[in-house]
Amino acid sequence: MHVPSLREDAHGLLNARASYEFMDERVEVALFVRNLTEEEFVVTGYDTASAGFGAHIHVLNQPLTFGGQLIFRF
């Protein structure tokens, strides 16, 4: 079933990651950021109107997220 409120225009995401390896490439330190431009769009959704509830449920993408990684290779 086509649900007009779930229709999205084209969009893009900007993610970034920077890393540094040392100790003969056995240790890596990295920083990352996802959704740098803070795009918001519907990932999926549900039409509850056909079940008699009269609502559409939208699930949005993840917001701006950032973090780091410390990787050890044995």
Distance bins in CASP14 RR format, pairs under 12 A and 6 or more apart:
PFRMAT RR
TARGET T0000
AUTHOR 0000-0000-0000
RMODE 2
METHOD distances of the structure
MODEL  1
1 45 0 0 0 0 0 1 0 0 0 0 0
1 46 0 0 0 0 0 1 0 0 0 0 0
1 47 1 0 1 0 0 0 0 0 0 0 0
1 48 0 0 0 0 0 1 0 0 0 0 0
1 49 0 0 0 0 1 0 0 0 0 0 0
1 50 1 0 0 1 0 0 0 0 0 0 0
1 51 0 0 0 0 0 1 0 0 0 0 0
1 56 0 0 0 0 0 1 0 0 0 0 0
2 47 0 0 0 0 1 0 0 0 0 0 0
2 50 0 0 0 0 0 1 0 0 0 0 0
2 56 0 0 0 0 0 1 0 0 0 0 0
3 42 0 0 0 0 0 1 0 0 0 0 0
3 44 0 0 0 0 0 1 0 0 0 0 0
3 45 1 0 0 1 0 0 0 0 0 0 0
3 46 0 0 0 0 1 0 0 0 0 0 0
3 47 1 0 1 0 0 0 0 0 0 0 0
3 48 0 0 0 0 0 1 0 0 0 0 0
3 49 0 0 0 0 1 0 0 0 0 0 0
3 50 0 0 0 0 1 0 0 0 0 0 0
3 54 0 0 0 0 0 1 0 0 0 0 0
3 55 0 0 0 0 0 1 0 0 0 0 0
3 56 1 0 0 1 0 0 0 0 0 0 0
3 57 0 0 0 0 0 1 0 0 0 0 0
3 58 0 0 0 0 1 0 0 0 0 0 0
4 42 0 0 0 0 0 1 0 0 0 0 0
4 47 0 0 0 0 0 1 0 0 0 0 0
4 49 0 0 0 0 0 1 0 0 0 0 0
4 56 0 0 0 0 1 0 0 0 0 0 0
5 42 0 0 0 0 1 0 0 0 0 0 0
5 45 0 0 0 0 1 0 0 0 0 0 0
5 46 0 0 0 0 0 1 0 0 0 0 0
5 47 0 0 0 0 1 0 0 0 0 0 0
5 48 0 0 0 0 0 1 0 0 0 0 0
5 49 0 0 0 0 1 0 0 0 0 0 0
5 54 0 0 0 0 0 1 0 0 0 0 0
5 55 0 0 0 0 1 0 0 0 0 0 0
5 56 1 0 1 0 0 0 0 0 0 0 0
5 57 0 0 0 0 1 0 0 0 0 0 0
5 58 1 0 0 1 0 0 0 0 0 0 0
6 41 0 0 0 0 0 1 0 0 0 0 0
6 42 1 0 1 0 0 0 0 0 0 0 0
6 43 0 0 0 0 1 0 0 0 0 0 0
6 44 0 0 0 0 1 0 0 0 0 0 0
6 45 1 0 1 0 0 0 0 0 0 0 0
6 46 0 0 0 0 1 0 0 0 0 0 0
6 47 1 0 0 1 0 0 0 0 0 0 0
6 49 0 0 0 0 0 1 0 0 0 0 0
6 56 1 0 0 1 0 0 0 0 0 0 0
6 57 0 0 0 0 1 0 0 0 0 0 0
6 58 1 0 0 1 0 0 0 0 0 0 0
6 59 0 0 0 0 1 0 0 0 0 0 0
6 60 0 0 0 0 0 1 0 0 0 0 0
7 41 0 0 0 0 0 1 0 0 0 0 0
7 42 0 0 0 0 1 0 0 0 0 0 0
7 45 0 0 0 0 0 1 0 0 0 0 0
7 56 0 0 0 0 0 1 0 0 0 0 0
7 58 0 0 0 0 0 1 0 0 0 0 0
8 39 0 0 0 0 0 1 0 0 0 0 0
8 40 0 0 0 0 0 1 0 0 0 0 0
8 41 1 0 1 0 0 0 0 0 0 0 0
8 42 1 0 1 0 0 0 0 0 0 0 0
8 43 0 0 0 0 1 0 0 0 0 0 0
8 44 0 0 0 0 0 1 0 0 0 0 0
8 45 0 0 0 0 0 1 0 0 0 0 0
8 58 0 0 0 0 0 1 0 0 0 0 0
8 60 0 0 0 0 0 1 0 0 0 0 0
8 61 0 0 0 0 0 1 0 0 0 0 0
9 39 0 0 0 0 0 1 0 0 0 0 0
9 41 0 0 0 0 1 0 0 0 0 0 0
9 42 0 0 0 0 0 1 0 0 0 0 0
10 39 0 0 0 0 0 1 0 0 0 0 0
10 41 0 0 0 0 1 0 0 0 0 0 0
11 35 0 0 0 0 0 1 0 0 0 0 0
11 37 0 0 0 0 1 0 0 0 0 0 0
11 38 0 0 0 0 0 1 0 0 0 0 0
11 39 1 0 1 0 0 0 0 0 0 0 0
11 40 0 0 0 0 1 0 0 0 0 0 0
11 41 1 0 1 0 0 0 0 0 0 0 0
11 42 0 0 0 0 1 0 0 0 0 0 0
11 43 0 0 0 0 0 1 0 0 0 0 0
11 60 0 0 0 0 0 1 0 0 0 0 0
11 61 0 0 0 0 1 0 0 0 0 0 0
12 34 0 0 0 0 0 1 0 0 0 0 0
12 35 0 0 0 0 1 0 0 0 0 0 0
12 36 0 0 0 0 0 1 0 0 0 0 0
12 37 0 0 0 0 1 0 0 0 0 0 0
12 38 0 0 0 0 0 1 0 0 0 0 0
12 39 1 0 0 1 0 0 0 0 0 0 0
12 40 0 0 0 0 0 1 0 0 0 0 0
12 41 0 0 0 0 1 0 0 0 0 0 0
12 61 0 0 0 0 0 1 0 0 0 0 0
13 33 0 0 0 0 0 1 0 0 0 0 0
13 34 1 0 0 1 0 0 0 0 0 0 0
13 35 1 0 1 0 0 0 0 0 0 0 0
13 36 0 0 0 0 1 0 0 0 0 0 0
13 37 1 0 0 1 0 0 0 0 0 0 0
13 38 0 0 0 0 0 1 0 0 0 0 0
13 39 1 0 1 0 0 0 0 0 0 0 0
13 40 0 0 0 0 0 1 0 0 0 0 0
13 41 0 0 0 0 1 0 0 0 0 0 0
13 43 0 0 0 0 0 1 0 0 0 0 0
13 61 1 0 0 1 0 0 0 0 0 0 0
13 62 0 0 0 0 1 0 0 0 0 0 0
13 63 0 0 0 0 0 1 0 0 0 0 0
13 64 0 0 0 0 0 1 0 0 0 0 0
13 65 0 0 0 0 0 1 0 0 0 0 0
14 32 0 0 0 0 0 1 0 0 0 0 0
14 33 0 0 0 0 1 0 0 0 0 0 0
14 34 0 0 0 0 1 0 0 0 0 0 0
14 35 1 0 0 1 0 0 0 0 0 0 0
14 36 1 0 1 0 0 0 0 0 0 0 0
14 37 1 0 1 0 0 0 0 0 0 0 0
14 38 0 0 0 0 1 0 0 0 0 0 0
14 39 0 0 0 0 1 0 0 0 0 0 0
14 64 0 0 0 0 0 1 0 0 0 0 0
15 31 0 0 0 0 0 1 0 0 0 0 0
15 32 1 0 0 1 0 0 0 0 0 0 0
15 33 1 0 0 1 0 0 0 0 0 0 0
15 34 1 0 1 0 0 0 0 0 0 0 0
15 35 1 0 0 1 0 0 0 0 0 0 0
15 36 1 0 0 1 0 0 0 0 0 0 0
15 37 0 0 0 0 1 0 0 0 0 0 0
15 39 0 0 0 0 0 1 0 0 0 0 0
15 61 0 0 0 0 0 1 0 0 0 0 0
15 62 0 0 0 0 0 1 0 0 0 0 0
15 64 0 0 0 0 0 1 0 0 0 0 0
15 65 0 0 0 0 1 0 0 0 0 0 0
15 66 0 0 0 0 0 1 0 0 0 0 0
15 67 0 0 0 0 0 1 0 0 0 0 0
16 30 0 0 0 0 0 1 0 0 0 0 0
16 31 0 0 0 0 1 0 0 0 0 0 0
16 32 1 0 0 1 0 0 0 0 0 0 0
16 33 1 0 1 0 0 0 0 0 0 0 0
16 34 0 0 0 0 1 0 0 0 0 0 0
16 35 0 0 0 0 0 1 0 0 0 0 0
16 36 1 0 0 1 0 0 0 0 0 0 0
16 37 0 0 0 0 0 1 0 0 0 0 0
16 64 0 0 0 0 0 1 0 0 0 0 0
16 65 0 0 0 0 0 1 0 0 0 0 0
16 66 0 0 0 0 1 0 0 0 0 0 0
16 67 0 0 0 0 0 1 0 0 0 0 0
16 68 0 0 0 0 0 1 0 0 0 0 0
17 28 0 0 0 0 0 1 0 0 0 0 0
17 29 0 0 0 0 0 1 0 0 0 0 0
17 30 1 0 1 0 0 0 0 0 0 0 0
17 31 1 0 0 1 0 0 0 0 0 0 0
17 32 1 0 1 0 0 0 0 0 0 0 0
17 33 1 0 0 1 0 0 0 0 0 0 0
17 34 0 0 0 0 1 0 0 0 0 0 0
17 36 0 0 0 0 0 1 0 0 0 0 0
17 65 0 0 0 0 0 1 0 0 0 0 0
17 66 0 0 0 0 0 1 0 0 0 0 0
17 67 0 0 0 0 1 0 0 0 0 0 0
17 68 0 0 0 0 1 0 0 0 0 0 0
17 69 0 0 0 0 1 0 0 0 0 0 0
18 28 0 0 0 0 0 1 0 0 0 0 0
18 29 0 0 0 0 1 0 0 0 0 0 0
18 30 1 0 0 1 0 0 0 0 0 0 0
18 31 1 0 1 0 0 0 0 0 0 0 0
18 32 1 0 0 1 0 0 0 0 0 0 0
18 33 0 0 0 0 1 0 0 0 0 0 0
18 66 0 0 0 0 0 1 0 0 0 0 0
18 67 0 0 0 0 0 1 0 0 0 0 0
18 68 0 0 0 0 1 0 0 0 0 0 0
18 69 0 0 0 0 0 1 0 0 0 0 0
19 25 0 0 0 0 0 1 0 0 0 0 0
19 27 0 0 0 0 0 1 0 0 0 0 0
19 28 1 0 1 0 0 0 0 0 0 0 0
19 29 1 0 0 1 0 0 0 0 0 0 0
19 30 1 1 0 0 0 0 0 0 0 0 0
19 31 1 0 0 1 0 0 0 0 0 0 0
19 32 0 0 0 0 1 0 0 0 0 0 0
19 68 0 0 0 0 1 0 0 0 0 0 0
19 69 1 0 0 1 0 0 0 0 0 0 0
19 70 0 0 0 0 0 1 0 0 0 0 0
19 71 0 0 0 0 1 0 0 0 0 0 0
20 27 0 0 0 0 1 0 0 0 0 0 0
20 28 1 0 0 1 0 0 0 0 0 0 0
20 29 1 0 1 0 0 0 0 0 0 0 0
20 30 1 0 0 1 0 0 0 0 0 0 0
20 31 0 0 0 0 1 0 0 0 0 0 0
20 68 0 0 0 0 0 1 0 0 0 0 0
20 69 0 0 0 0 0 1 0 0 0 0 0
20 70 0 0 0 0 0 1 0 0 0 0 0
20 71 0 0 0 0 0 1 0 0 0 0 0
21 27 1 0 0 1 0 0 0 0 0 0 0
21 28 1 0 1 0 0 0 0 0 0 0 0
21 29 0 0 0 0 1 0 0 0 0 0 0
21 30 0 0 0 0 1 0 0 0 0 0 0
21 69 0 0 0 0 0 1 0 0 0 0 0
21 70 0 0 0 0 0 1 0 0 0 0 0
21 71 0 0 0 0 1 0 0 0 0 0 0
21 72 0 0 0 0 0 1 0 0 0 0 0
21 73 0 0 0 0 1 0 0 0 0 0 0
22 28 0 0 0 0 1 0 0 0 0 0 0
22 29 0 0 0 0 1 0 0 0 0 0 0
22 70 0 0 0 0 0 1 0 0 0 0 0
22 71 0 0 0 0 0 1 0 0 0 0 0
22 72 0 0 0 0 0 1 0 0 0 0 0
22 73 0 0 0 0 0 1 0 0 0 0 0
23 29 0 0 0 0 0 1 0 0 0 0 0
23 71 0 0 0 0 0 1 0 0 0 0 0
23 72 0 0 0 0 1 0 0 0 0 0 0
23 73 0 0 0 0 1 0 0 0 0 0 0
23 74 0 0 0 0 0 1 0 0 0 0 0
24 73 0 0 0 0 1 0 0 0 0 0 0
24 74 0 0 0 0 0 1 0 0 0 0 0
25 71 0 0 0 0 0 1 0 0 0 0 0
25 72 0 0 0 0 0 1 0 0 0 0 0
25 73 1 0 0 1 0 0 0 0 0 0 0
26 70 0 0 0 0 0 1 0 0 0 0 0
26 71 0 0 0 0 1 0 0 0 0 0 0
26 72 1 0 0 1 0 0 0 0 0 0 0
26 73 1 0 1 0 0 0 0 0 0 0 0
26 74 1 0 0 1 0 0 0 0 0 0 0
27 69 0 0 0 0 0 1 0 0 0 0 0
27 70 1 0 0 1 0 0 0 0 0 0 0
27 71 1 0 0 1 0 0 0 0 0 0 0
27 72 1 0 1 0 0 0 0 0 0 0 0
27 73 1 0 0 1 0 0 0 0 0 0 0
27 74 0 0 0 0 0 1 0 0 0 0 0
28 68 0 0 0 0 0 1 0 0 0 0 0
28 69 1 0 0 1 0 0 0 0 0 0 0
28 70 1 0 0 1 0 0 0 0 0 0 0
28 71 1 0 1 0 0 0 0 0 0 0 0
28 72 0 0 0 0 1 0 0 0 0 0 0
28 73 1 0 0 1 0 0 0 0 0 0 0
29 67 0 0 0 0 0 1 0 0 0 0 0
29 68 1 0 0 1 0 0 0 0 0 0 0
29 69 1 0 0 1 0 0 0 0 0 0 0
29 70 1 0 1 0 0 0 0 0 0 0 0
29 71 1 0 0 1 0 0 0 0 0 0 0
29 72 0 0 0 0 0 1 0 0 0 0 0
30 66 0 0 0 0 0 1 0 0 0 0 0
30 67 0 0 0 0 1 0 0 0 0 0 0
30 68 1 0 1 0 0 0 0 0 0 0 0
30 69 1 0 1 0 0 0 0 0 0 0 0
30 70 1 0 0 1 0 0 0 0 0 0 0
30 71 1 0 0 1 0 0 0 0 0 0 0
31 66 1 0 0 1 0 0 0 0 0 0 0
31 67 1 0 0 1 0 0 0 0 0 0 0
31 68 1 0 1 0 0 0 0 0 0 0 0
31 69 1 0 0 1 0 0 0 0 0 0 0
31 70 0 0 0 0 0 1 0 0 0 0 0
32 64 0 0 0 0 0 1 0 0 0 0 0
32 65 0 0 0 0 1 0 0 0 0 0 0
32 66 1 0 0 1 0 0 0 0 0 0 0
32 67 1 0 1 0 0 0 0 0 0 0 0
32 68 1 0 0 1 0 0 0 0 0 0 0
32 69 1 0 0 1 0 0 0 0 0 0 0
33 62 0 0 0 0 0 1 0 0 0 0 0
33 63 0 0 0 0 0 1 0 0 0 0 0
33 64 1 0 0 1 0 0 0 0 0 0 0
33 65 1 0 0 1 0 0 0 0 0 0 0
33 66 1 0 1 0 0 0 0 0 0 0 0
33 67 1 0 0 1 0 0 0 0 0 0 0
33 68 0 0 0 0 1 0 0 0 0 0 0
34 61 0 0 0 0 1 0 0 0 0 0 0
34 62 1 0 0 1 0 0 0 0 0 0 0
34 63 0 0 0 0 1 0 0 0 0 0 0
34 64 1 0 0 1 0 0 0 0 0 0 0
34 65 1 0 1 0 0 0 0 0 0 0 0
34 66 1 0 0 1 0 0 0 0 0 0 0
34 67 0 0 0 0 1 0 0 0 0 0 0
34 68 0 0 0 0 0 1 0 0 0 0 0
35 41 0 0 0 0 1 0 0 0 0 0 0
35 43 0 0 0 0 0 1 0 0 0 0 0
35 60 0 0 0 0 0 1 0 0 0 0 0
35 61 1 0 0 1 0 0 0 0 0 0 0
35 62 1 0 0 1 0 0 0 0 0 0 0
35 63 1 0 0 1 0 0 0 0 0 0 0
35 64 1 0 1 0 0 0 0 0 0 0 0
35 65 1 0 0 1 0 0 0 0 0 0 0
35 66 0 0 0 0 1 0 0 0 0 0 0
36 62 0 0 0 0 0 1 0 0 0 0 0
36 63 0 0 0 0 0 1 0 0 0 0 0
36 64 1 0 0 1 0 0 0 0 0 0 0
36 65 0 0 0 0 1 0 0 0 0 0 0
36 66 0 0 0 0 1 0 0 0 0 0 0
37 61 0 0 0 0 0 1 0 0 0 0 0
37 63 0 0 0 0 0 1 0 0 0 0 0
37 64 0 0 0 0 1 0 0 0 0 0 0
38 60 0 0 0 0 0 1 0 0 0 0 0
38 61 0 0 0 0 0 1 0 0 0 0 0
38 62 0 0 0 0 0 1 0 0 0 0 0
38 63 1 0 0 1 0 0 0 0 0 0 0
38 64 1 0 1 0 0 0 0 0 0 0 0
38 65 0 0 0 0 0 1 0 0 0 0 0
38 66 0 0 0 0 0 1 0 0 0 0 0
39 60 0 0 0 0 0 1 0 0 0 0 0
39 61 1 0 0 1 0 0 0 0 0 0 0
39 62 0 0 0 0 0 1 0 0 0 0 0
39 63 0 0 0 0 1 0 0 0 0 0 0
39 64 0 0 0 0 1 0 0 0 0 0 0
40 58 0 0 0 0 0 1 0 0 0 0 0
40 59 0 0 0 0 0 1 0 0 0 0 0
40 60 1 0 1 0 0 0 0 0 0 0 0
40 61 1 0 0 1 0 0 0 0 0 0 0
40 62 0 0 0 0 1 0 0 0 0 0 0
40 63 1 0 0 1 0 0 0 0 0 0 0
40 64 0 0 0 0 0 1 0 0 0 0 0
41 58 0 0 0 0 1 0 0 0 0 0 0
41 59 0 0 0 0 0 1 0 0 0 0 0
41 60 1 0 0 1 0 0 0 0 0 0 0
41 61 1 0 1 0 0 0 0 0 0 0 0
41 62 0 0 0 0 0 1 0 0 0 0 0
41 63 0 0 0 0 0 1 0 0 0 0 0
42 56 0 0 0 0 1 0 0 0 0 0 0
42 57 0 0 0 0 0 1 0 0 0 0 0
42 58 1 0 1 0 0 0 0 0 0 0 0
42 59 1 0 0 1 0 0 0 0 0 0 0
42 60 1 0 0 1 0 0 0 0 0 0 0
42 61 1 0 0 1 0 0 0 0 0 0 0
43 57 0 0 0 0 0 1 0 0 0 0 0
43 58 0 0 0 0 1 0 0 0 0 0 0
43 59 1 0 1 0 0 0 0 0 0 0 0
43 60 1 0 0 1 0 0 0 0 0 0 0
43 61 1 0 1 0 0 0 0 0 0 0 0
43 62 0 0 0 0 1 0 0 0 0 0 0
44 56 0 0 0 0 0 1 0 0 0 0 0
44 57 0 0 0 0 1 0 0 0 0 0 0
44 58 0 0 0 0 1 0 0 0 0 0 0
44 59 1 0 1 0 0 0 0 0 0 0 0
44 60 0 0 0 0 1 0 0 0 0 0 0
44 61 0 0 0 0 1 0 0 0 0 0 0
45 55 0 0 0 0 0 1 0 0 0 0 0
45 56 1 0 0 1 0 0 0 0 0 0 0
45 57 1 0 1 0 0 0 0 0 0 0 0
45 58 1 0 1 0 0 0 0 0 0 0 0
45 59 1 0 1 0 0 0 0 0 0 0 0
45 60 0 0 0 0 1 0 0 0 0 0 0
46 53 0 0 0 0 1 0 0 0 0 0 0
46 54 0 0 0 0 0 1 0 0 0 0 0
46 55 0 0 0 0 1 0 0 0 0 0 0
46 56 1 0 0 1 0 0 0 0 0 0 0
46 57 1 0 1 0 0 0 0 0 0 0 0
46 58 0 0 0 0 1 0 0 0 0 0 0
46 59 0 0 0 0 1 0 0 0 0 0 0
47 53 0 0 0 0 1 0 0 0 0 0 0
47 54 0 0 0 0 1 0 0 0 0 0 0
47 55 0 0 0 0 1 0 0 0 0 0 0
47 56 1 0 1 0 0 0 0 0 0 0 0
47 57 0 0 0 0 1 0 0 0 0 0 0
47 58 0 0 0 0 0 1 0 0 0 0 0
48 54 1 0 1 0 0 0 0 0 0 0 0
48 55 1 0 1 0 0 0 0 0 0 0 0
48 56 1 0 0 1 0 0 0 0 0 0 0
48 57 1 0 0 1 0 0 0 0 0 0 0
48 58 0 0 0 0 0 1 0 0 0 0 0
49 55 1 0 0 1 0 0 0 0 0 0 0
49 56 1 0 0 1 0 0 0 0 0 0 0
49 57 0 0 0 0 0 1 0 0 0 0 0
50 56 0 0 0 0 0 1 0 0 0 0 0
51 57 0 0 0 0 0 1 0 0 0 0 0
END
